[in-house]
């Protein structure tokens, strides 16, 4: 499955296999496209950032976009890991313990995917803010829409970390995820 398949599932209100984490990563990828376009439309003259630097930023955004497109799939797959863990048998004490451990491990997978995506979305948001007032003014609305999409992407990913955190039992991982929540949330 690739990101296009995941997008189809996101648009299907009857499908429950893809949720906000993938949609948040998609929001960040869309932001990359918009902000990168603004950079490329800001190369005819220096608006406060040299045209060569605008192209470098656009290239970085293309790389982040590709990572986020992969992150859409990773997030959807992480949800599958959680669902599979909950489907494990729980008839015997051994099965119950194995299921409990599998759910805790799945929680780590489920929180790790949106954490990676939140970091990427947060970077896109920061790039957008750095560019504000330093790009072609005719593209200002595209820039603002881009960094607002990145902000929503980062915050949506943070919410997905929070949603999976109760499953995690490893104290070091809990601390790592709580630090990420604090550092990656955009106000």
Secondary structure, 3 states (H helix, E strand, C coil): CCHHHHHHHHHCCCCCCCCHHHHHHHHHHHHHHHHHHHHHCCCCCCCCCCHHHHHHHHHHHHHHHHHHHHHHHHHHHHHHHHHHHHCCCCCCHHHHHHHHHHHHHHHHHHHHHHHHHHHHHHHHHHHHHHHCCCCCHHHHHHHHHHHHHHHHHHHHHHHHHHHHHCCCCCHHHHHHHHHHHHHHCCC
